Amino acid sequence: MFSQFFGGYLLNHNIVSREQLSRALDEKKNTRMRLGVLAINEGLMTSEQVEHVNVMQQTVDLRFGDLAVQLGYLKEQDVDDLLHKQPTDYLLLGQALVNMGALSNEGFERAINDYKATLKLDDDDISGDQYDALSSMVSEFYHFSTARNARLYTNYVTLLFKSLIRFIGDDFTPLDASICRTAEGACIVRQLINGAYKGQTIISAEPDEYRCFARRFAKEAYFESDEFDDASVSEFLNVINGLYAVNESNETGTEIGLEPLALFRNEDVPLGEEAFSIPVQFTFGEVEFIVAF
């Protein structure tokens, strides 16, 4: 998940464009990790040192690691450790952006260090799948700590993003959230939550993005029809909300229920309250998730 939120950070701070980030997300699966970016991330080399080695490689027939050792930037053990290090998704994303020319090594170094400092996370937090670390990223990114029912929003959206990776794919970027009172979109699925507290959850998208999302979740022979799209997207929302209800019961003893799903086409849906609109940019387009507690 750090890769997705790091991408959102780059986009929201105008460090890369939406097109560049979408391309990098698509290309990172075929990206070969370079030793220089690994060394920068580990704090073993600066971007200036990496650039120096890259320039020197044009005049001598030496591998990056061997030349970095010769120049005194790395030790042989450092090179060995880096070569055996499994690159994480966010490093592959950074490497893809560097390869494209969307980021320089210096730009990557500045961005990744600033973002790590903002989140106050170390490499163990980033490389793992710890729920607390992911919750911290979600809360920080969306400023949920200042919201009413902050725990509910943080837990729900954390589960949502974990489920997107599991069921839909990791080629997405969370965009800045906003407050809304109406759901707008050509295709909308809504499910209300009742019980110990009330809430509502919505997925909204335009037809092409809606169908792509549905096809990703179905993962089977796909028949192009509005009914199949609705059934697939509805099932995704129902699965997420079901998991959320089980977590609430197990972790806090809070019992909530789910009302039947409602479908809307080409109409605005009043929410009756303020809700968080959370747009997510996939490589196939944008899907909006709306949550209110």
C-alpha positions as CSV (number, residue, x, y, z in Angstrom):
1,M,0.0,0.0,0.0
2,F,2.9,2.4,0.5
3,S,3.4,2.4,-3.3
4,Q,-0.2,3.6,-3.8
5,F,0.0,6.3,-1.2
6,F,3.5,7.4,-2.4
7,G,2.0,7.7,-5.9
8,G,-0.8,9.8,-4.4
9,Y,1.7,12.0,-2.7
10,L,3.7,12.6,-5.9
11,L,0.5,13.4,-7.8
12,N,-1.1,15.7,-5.1
13,H,2.2,17.7,-4.8
14,N,2.5,18.1,-8.6
15,I,5.7,16.2,-8.7
16,V,4.4,14.0,-11.5
17,S,1.4,14.1,-13.8
18,R,-1.6,11.8,-13.7
19,E,-0.5,10.4,-17.1
20,Q,3.1,9.8,-16.0
21,L,1.9,8.0,-12.8
22,S,-0.6,5.9,-14.7
23,R,2.1,4.8,-17.2
24,A,4.6,4.1,-14.4
25,L,2.0,1.9,-12.5
26,D,1.4,0.0,-15.7
27,E,5.2,-0.4,-16.4
28,K,6.5,-1.2,-13.0
29,K,5.7,-4.9,-13.3
30,N,8.3,-5.1,-16.1
31,T,10.8,-2.7,-14.4
32,R,14.2,-3.9,-13.5
33,M,15.5,-2.4,-10.2
34,R,18.7,-0.5,-10.4
35,L,21.3,-0.5,-7.7
36,G,21.5,3.3,-7.6
37,V,17.8,3.8,-6.6
38,L,18.2,1.0,-4.0
39,A,21.3,2.7,-2.6
40,I,19.4,6.0,-2.4
41,N,16.5,4.5,-0.6
42,E,18.7,2.7,1.9
43,G,20.6,6.0,2.6
44,L,23.9,4.5,1.5
45,M,24.4,6.9,-1.4
46,T,23.2,10.4,-2.3
47,S,21.6,11.2,-5.7
48,E,24.7,13.2,-6.6
49,Q,26.9,10.1,-5.9
50,V,24.6,7.9,-8.0
51,E,24.7,10.4,-10.9
52,H,28.5,10.5,-10.6
53,V,28.7,6.8,-10.9
54,N,26.3,6.8,-13.9
55,V,28.5,9.4,-15.7
56,M,31.7,7.5,-14.9
57,Q,30.2,4.3,-16.3
58,Q,30.2,5.9,-19.7
59,T,34.0,6.0,-19.7
60,V,34.9,2.7,-17.9
61,D,33.7,-0.9,-18.4
62,L,32.6,-1.5,-14.8
63,R,29.3,-2.4,-13.2
64,F,27.6,0.1,-11.0
65,G,28.4,-1.7,-7.8
66,D,32.1,-2.2,-8.6
67,L,32.6,1.4,-9.6
68,A,30.7,2.7,-6.5
69,V,33.1,0.6,-4.3
70,Q,36.1,1.9,-6.3
71,L,35.0,5.4,-5.8
72,G,34.5,4.9,-2.0
73,Y,30.7,5.4,-2.0
74,L,29.9,1.8,-1.1
75,K,31.5,-1.2,0.6
76,E,31.5,-4.6,-1.0
77,Q,29.2,-5.8,1.7
78,D,26.8,-3.0,0.9
79,V,26.7,-4.0,-2.8
80,D,26.1,-7.7,-1.8
81,D,23.3,-6.7,0.5
82,L,21.6,-4.5,-2.1
83,L,21.9,-7.1,-4.8
84,H,20.0,-9.6,-2.5
85,K,17.4,-7.1,-1.4
86,Q,13.9,-7.8,-2.7
87,P,12.6,-4.5,-4.2
88,T,9.3,-3.3,-2.9
89,D,6.5,-1.9,-5.0
90,Y,7.2,1.7,-4.2
91,L,10.8,1.3,-5.3
92,L,9.7,-0.3,-8.6
93,L,7.3,2.6,-9.0
94,G,10.1,5.1,-8.4
95,Q,12.4,3.3,-10.7
96,A,9.8,3.3,-13.5
97,L,9.4,7.1,-13.0
98,V,13.1,7.6,-13.2
99,N,13.4,5.4,-16.3
100,M,10.7,7.4,-18.0
101,G,12.4,10.7,-17.1
102,A,9.4,11.8,-15.0
103,L,11.7,11.9,-11.9
104,S,15.5,12.4,-11.6
105,N,17.4,10.4,-9.0
106,E,17.6,13.7,-7.0
107,G,13.8,14.1,-7.3
108,F,13.2,10.6,-6.1
109,E,15.6,11.0,-3.2
110,R,13.9,14.2,-2.1
111,A,10.3,12.9,-2.5
112,I,10.8,9.5,-0.8
113,N,12.7,11.1,2.2
114,D,10.1,13.8,2.6
115,Y,7.2,11.3,2.4
116,K,8.8,8.9,4.9
117,A,9.4,11.8,7.3
118,T,5.8,12.9,6.9
119,L,4.4,9.5,7.8
120,K,7.0,8.8,10.5
121,L,7.4,5.3,9.2
122,D,10.6,3.2,8.9
123,D,11.4,0.6,6.2
124,D,9.9,-2.2,8.2
125,D,6.6,-0.4,8.3
126,I,6.8,0.3,4.6
127,S,7.8,-3.1,3.4
128,G,5.4,-5.1,5.5
129,D,1.7,-5.5,5.6
130,Q,1.1,-4.3,9.2
131,Y,-2.4,-3.1,9.7
132,D,-1.3,-0.4,12.1
133,A,1.1,1.1,9.6
134,L,-1.4,1.0,6.8
135,S,-4.0,2.6,9.1
136,S,-1.6,5.4,9.9
137,M,-1.0,6.0,6.2
138,V,-4.8,6.1,5.5
139,S,-5.5,8.5,8.5
140,E,-2.6,10.8,7.6
141,F,-3.4,10.9,3.8
142,Y,-7.0,11.7,4.4
143,H,-6.7,13.7,7.6
144,F,-9.3,11.4,9.3
145,S,-7.9,12.2,12.8
146,T,-9.9,15.5,12.6
147,A,-13.1,13.9,11.5
148,R,-16.0,12.8,13.6
149,N,-16.0,9.0,13.8
150,A,-12.3,9.0,12.8
151,R,-11.9,5.3,13.9
152,L,-14.7,4.2,11.6
153,Y,-13.5,6.0,8.6
154,T,-9.9,4.9,9.1
155,N,-10.8,1.2,9.6
156,Y,-13.2,1.2,6.7
157,V,-10.9,2.9,4.2
158,T,-8.0,0.7,5.3
159,L,-10.0,-2.4,4.6
160,L,-11.2,-0.9,1.3
161,F,-7.6,-0.4,0.0
162,K,-6.5,-3.8,1.2
163,S,-9.4,-5.3,-0.7
164,L,-8.8,-3.3,-3.8
165,I,-5.3,-4.8,-4.0
166,R,-6.6,-8.3,-3.2
167,F,-9.6,-8.3,-5.6
168,I,-9.0,-5.6,-8.3
169,G,-5.3,-5.0,-8.6
170,D,-2.5,-2.7,-7.3
171,D,-2.3,-0.4,-10.3
172,F,-4.2,2.5,-8.6
173,T,-3.5,5.8,-6.9
174,P,-5.6,7.3,-4.1
175,L,-6.5,10.9,-5.0
176,D,-7.4,13.7,-2.6
177,A,-10.7,13.2,-0.8
178,S,-13.5,15.9,-0.6
179,I,-16.7,16.3,1.2
180,C,-19.9,15.7,-0.8
181,R,-23.7,15.6,-0.2
182,T,-24.7,14.0,-3.5
183,A,-23.4,11.0,-5.4
184,E,-22.9,11.8,-9.1
185,G,-22.2,9.3,-11.8
186,A,-23.6,7.3,-14.6
187,C,-23.4,4.0,-12.6
188,I,-23.9,4.0,-8.8
189,V,-24.2,1.2,-6.3
190,R,-25.2,2.0,-2.7
191,Q,-25.5,0.0,0.5
192,L,-26.7,1.4,3.8
193,I,-25.4,0.3,7.2
194,N,-27.6,0.1,10.3
195,G,-27.5,-1.3,13.8
196,A,-25.3,0.2,16.5
197,Y,-24.6,3.2,14.2
198,K,-25.7,4.2,10.7
199,G,-23.7,4.7,7.6
200,Q,-23.7,4.5,3.8
201,T,-21.2,3.3,1.2
202,I,-21.2,4.0,-2.5
203,I,-19.3,3.1,-5.6
204,S,-19.7,5.4,-8.5
205,A,-18.2,5.5,-12.0
206,E,-18.7,6.2,-15.6
207,P,-19.8,3.2,-17.8
208,D,-16.4,2.2,-19.2
209,E,-14.6,2.4,-15.8
210,Y,-17.6,0.7,-14.1
211,R,-17.3,-2.2,-16.6
212,C,-13.5,-2.5,-16.2
213,F,-13.9,-2.6,-12.4
214,A,-16.6,-5.2,-12.7
215,R,-14.5,-7.3,-15.1
216,R,-11.5,-7.2,-12.7
217,F,-13.6,-8.4,-9.8
218,A,-15.4,-11.1,-11.7
219,K,-12.1,-12.8,-12.8
220,E,-14.0,-15.2,-15.1
221,A,-15.5,-15.4,-18.6
222,Y,-17.1,-12.0,-18.8
223,F,-20.4,-11.2,-20.5
224,E,-20.8,-7.6,-21.4
225,S,-24.1,-6.5,-20.0
226,D,-25.4,-3.9,-17.6
227,E,-26.8,-6.6,-15.4
228,F,-23.5,-8.5,-15.1
229,D,-21.7,-5.2,-14.4
230,D,-24.2,-4.4,-11.6
231,A,-24.0,-7.9,-10.1
232,S,-20.2,-7.8,-10.0
233,V,-19.7,-4.3,-8.6
234,S,-22.5,-5.0,-6.1
235,E,-20.9,-8.2,-5.0
236,F,-17.6,-6.3,-4.4
237,L,-19.3,-3.7,-2.2
238,N,-21.3,-6.4,-0.3
239,V,-18.0,-8.3,0.3
240,I,-16.2,-5.3,1.7
241,N,-19.1,-4.3,3.9
242,G,-19.5,-7.8,5.2
243,L,-15.9,-8.0,6.1
244,Y,-16.1,-4.6,7.8
245,A,-19.2,-5.8,9.8
246,V,-17.3,-8.9,11.0
247,N,-14.3,-6.9,12.0
248,E,-16.4,-4.5,14.0
249,S,-18.1,-7.4,15.8
250,N,-14.8,-9.2,16.5
251,E,-12.7,-6.2,17.5
252,T,-15.1,-3.9,19.3
253,G,-18.2,-6.0,19.9
254,T,-20.2,-3.6,17.8
255,E,-23.0,-5.2,15.8
256,I,-24.1,-3.6,12.6
257,G,-26.3,-4.8,9.7
258,L,-26.4,-4.3,6.0
259,E,-29.4,-3.2,4.0
260,P,-30.1,-4.5,0.4
261,L,-28.1,-2.9,-2.3
262,A,-29.6,-0.1,-4.4
263,L,-28.6,0.6,-8.1
264,F,-28.9,4.0,-9.9
265,R,-28.3,4.8,-13.5
266,N,-27.7,8.4,-14.8
267,E,-29.1,10.2,-11.8
268,D,-27.7,12.2,-8.9
269,V,-28.3,10.5,-5.5
270,P,-28.8,12.8,-2.5
271,L,-27.0,11.5,0.5
272,G,-28.8,13.4,3.2
273,E,-25.6,14.1,5.1
274,E,-22.0,15.0,4.5
275,A,-19.8,12.2,3.2
276,F,-16.2,11.6,2.2
277,S,-15.7,11.3,-1.5
278,I,-12.6,9.2,-2.2
279,P,-11.6,9.0,-5.9
280,V,-9.2,6.3,-6.9
281,Q,-7.3,6.5,-10.2
282,F,-6.7,3.1,-11.8
283,T,-4.8,2.6,-15.0
284,F,-8.2,2.0,-16.7
285,G,-9.8,5.2,-15.3
286,E,-11.3,6.7,-12.1
287,V,-13.7,5.1,-9.7
288,E,-15.2,7.1,-6.8
289,F,-15.9,5.6,-3.3
290,I,-18.2,7.5,-1.0
291,V,-18.4,6.7,2.7
292,A,-20.4,8.3,5.5
293,F,-20.7,7.3,9.2
